[in-house]
Amino acid sequence: MTADTDDTPLIALLEDDPTQSAWLQRILQPAGFDCRAFDNGNDLLATLRTSDIFQLLLLDWELPGISGMEVLRWVRANVPSNPPVIFVTSRTLESDLVEGLDAGANDYICKPCRPAELLARIRAQLRPQHSHASQNASFRLGEFSVDTIARHIELRGEIIRMTPKEFELAALFLRHPWRLFSRDDLSALIWNREIPSTSRTLDTHLSNIRKKLQLGPASGALLSASYALGYRLELLDEQKPTTTP
């Protein structure tokens, strides 16, 4: 199946289990994604060698012949557009997931995956990188309102008192729900430097924004963490950031 319009994201799905592949396609296509399925890595690589057409790759890890990890490494070395890659895998060991992210994967989701979460993570990776002006625009997410001019965040209309770095960190997560940020990502984006793993600076700021923003069921958002993998803001209800005037 090919995309009907240039606006329809085309996703490559690499999955050797026909039942799992069909189930994933039934999730993706009604959600507005065009999907081209492959049951082995060599066929996907053959397509990628002749055309750089996919906006995102969904890869199973364990496959007969060439593995999903080998496909990822080839893509990162050879595909000019550098499309986002998400592993959909039965591997749950943290060491495996770290290996995948270090090799260039943008995200991972463990089987069996929840359809709404899978779609949210795909949208997070496909969300366009807006202009500088748009990135600095104020926006809302659920019960949170982020004012980038006054540099404050409101929860249900109440201004939350935050330090400058707490505001920047919280605004980053709220603008990019479901996106996985490593410790190195956060250090570079917020502090513009590497923060040693022995430092408690990042952990303290993350703890503070959890408490101040009341991240949990009551606010509709959770800040999940795995020390080796990173951090992401998970939404309990389907919602997207919306820009405010």
KAZI-V914914 format. One record per residue. N is the residue number from 0. RES is the residue in one small letter. PHI is phi in degrees with one decimal (* if undefined). D_CENTER is the distance of its C-alpha to the mean C-alpha in Angstrom with 1 decimal. Layout:
n res phi d_center
N RES PHI D_CENTER
N RES PHI D_CENTER
This chain:
n res phi d_center
0 m * 25.2
1 t -112.2 24.4
2 a -68.2 22.9
3 d -79.1 25.5
4 t -135.6 24.3
5 d -65.6 22.5
6 d -85.0 20.2
7 t -88.2 19.0
8 p -62.4 15.8
9 l -102.7 17.1
10 i -111.8 15.0
11 a -92.8 16.7
12 l -111.8 16.8
13 l -107.6 18.5
14 e -152.9 20.0
15 d -87.1 23.7
16 d -85.5 24.3
17 p -58.7 25.7
18 t -66.5 25.2
19 q -65.1 21.5
20 s -62.5 21.0
21 a -64.5 23.0
22 w -64.4 21.1
23 l -65.1 17.7
24 q -64.1 19.4
25 r -68.3 20.9
26 i -79.5 17.6
27 l -73.3 16.2
28 q -66.9 19.3
29 p -65.8 20.4
30 a -85.7 17.1
31 g 97.1 17.9
32 f -107.0 16.4
33 d -87.5 18.9
34 c -133.1 18.6
35 r -116.8 20.7
36 a -94.9 21.2
37 f -130.4 22.5
38 d -103.6 24.1
39 n -151.7 24.5
40 g -66.4 22.9
41 n -64.0 26.0
42 d -66.9 26.0
43 l -63.9 22.4
44 l -66.0 23.5
45 a -62.4 26.6
46 t -67.6 24.8
47 l -66.6 22.6
48 r -69.1 25.8
49 t -105.6 27.4
50 s -156.3 24.7
51 d -101.7 21.3
52 i -114.1 20.3
53 f -94.0 16.9
54 q -85.9 13.9
55 l -161.2 11.5
56 l -117.8 12.7
57 l -106.2 12.4
58 l -118.5 14.5
59 d -75.1 16.7
60 w -88.6 17.8
61 e -93.2 21.4
62 l -138.0 23.4
63 p -67.8 27.0
64 g 78.9 27.9
65 i -74.0 25.0
66 s -85.3 22.0
67 g -61.7 18.3
68 m -63.6 18.2
69 e -65.4 21.0
70 v -62.2 19.4
71 l -57.1 16.3
72 r -62.6 18.9
73 w -66.4 20.9
74 v -59.9 18.2
75 r -65.3 17.3
76 a -89.6 21.0
77 n -129.5 22.1
78 v -97.3 19.9
79 p -59.9 20.3
80 s -74.5 17.4
81 n 51.8 14.9
82 p -66.1 12.6
83 p -61.0 9.0
84 v -126.9 9.6
85 i -120.0 8.3
86 f -82.7 11.2
87 v -112.1 12.7
88 t -138.9 15.4
89 s -87.3 18.2
90 r -75.4 18.1
91 t -124.0 17.4
92 l -65.8 19.1
93 e -59.8 17.3
94 s -62.8 19.1
95 d -66.5 17.8
96 l -66.8 14.1
97 v -62.2 14.9
98 e -59.4 16.7
99 g -65.0 14.0
100 l -67.7 11.6
101 d -65.5 14.8
102 a -79.6 15.7
103 g 122.0 12.8
104 a -67.9 10.1
105 n -87.2 6.5
106 d -164.0 5.6
107 y -147.4 8.4
108 i -143.9 9.9
109 c -86.6 13.6
110 k -76.9 16.4
111 p -76.6 17.7
112 c -92.1 14.5
113 r -89.3 14.8
114 p -53.8 14.7
115 a -63.5 13.4
116 e -68.2 10.4
117 l -58.2 9.7
118 l -63.7 10.2
119 a -64.5 8.1
120 r -69.6 4.9
121 i -63.4 6.8
122 r -62.5 7.8
123 a -62.4 4.9
124 q -77.0 5.0
125 l -88.3 8.6
126 r -58.4 9.4
127 p -63.0 12.2
128 q -79.3 13.0
129 h -70.1 15.9
130 s -63.7 19.2
131 h -56.4 20.2
132 a -63.4 22.1
133 s -67.5 19.3
134 q -62.2 17.0
135 n -92.4 20.0
136 a -73.3 20.8
137 s -69.8 21.1
138 f -156.1 19.0
139 r -121.8 18.8
140 l -143.7 16.4
141 g 57.9 18.4
142 e -89.2 21.2
143 f -100.9 19.9
144 s -126.6 21.3
145 v -109.9 20.4
146 d -102.5 23.3
147 t -80.7 22.5
148 i -83.3 26.2
149 a -75.8 27.7
150 r 58.3 24.7
151 h -143.4 24.6
152 i -121.5 22.6
153 e -108.5 24.4
154 l -119.0 23.8
155 r 54.7 26.0
156 g 86.1 28.0
157 e -102.2 28.7
158 i -71.7 27.9
159 i -95.4 26.2
160 r -75.2 27.9
161 m -140.5 25.5
162 t -75.1 26.1
163 p -55.5 24.7
164 k -70.5 22.1
165 e -62.8 21.1
166 f -61.8 20.7
167 e -61.3 18.6
168 l -67.1 16.2
169 a -63.9 16.1
170 a -63.3 15.7
171 l -62.1 12.7
172 f -66.0 10.9
173 l -68.9 12.6
174 r -75.1 11.8
175 h -126.7 8.0
176 p -61.5 7.7
177 w 75.6 5.1
178 r -80.8 3.1
179 l -85.6 5.0
180 f -116.9 8.2
181 s -76.6 11.1
182 r -60.6 14.6
183 d -64.8 15.5
184 d -58.2 12.8
185 l -66.6 14.1
186 s -61.4 17.6
187 a -71.9 17.5
188 l -73.7 15.9
189 i -101.5 18.1
190 w -106.7 21.1
191 n 57.7 21.3
192 r -161.3 22.4
193 e -81.9 21.8
194 i -103.1 22.3
195 p -56.8 24.2
196 s -63.1 22.9
197 t -80.2 26.2
198 s -78.5 25.6
199 r -98.5 24.8
200 t -56.1 23.8
201 l -64.0 20.0
202 d -60.5 20.7
203 t -64.6 23.3
204 h -65.0 21.2
205 l -64.5 18.4
206 s -62.1 21.2
207 n -65.0 22.8
208 i -72.5 20.0
209 r -58.5 19.6
210 k -69.9 23.3
211 k -68.3 23.8
212 l -89.8 21.1
213 q 54.0 22.2
214 l -68.6 18.7
215 g 169.3 19.5
216 p -54.8 20.8
217 a -66.1 23.1
218 s -95.6 20.5
219 g 81.5 18.0
220 a -145.8 15.1
221 l -124.5 14.6
222 l -102.3 13.3
223 s -90.4 12.7
224 a -144.2 13.6
225 s -135.5 14.5
226 y -53.5 16.7
227 a -80.6 16.1
228 l -98.1 12.4
229 g 140.9 11.2
230 y -138.0 10.2
231 r -148.7 7.9
232 l -91.9 9.6
233 e -102.8 10.1
234 l -98.3 12.4
235 l -81.3 15.5
236 d -125.2 16.4
237 e -69.1 14.8
238 q -155.8 14.7
239 k -130.7 13.3
240 p -64.0 14.3
241 t -126.0 17.6
242 t -71.9 19.6
243 t -111.1 23.0
244 p -61.1 26.2
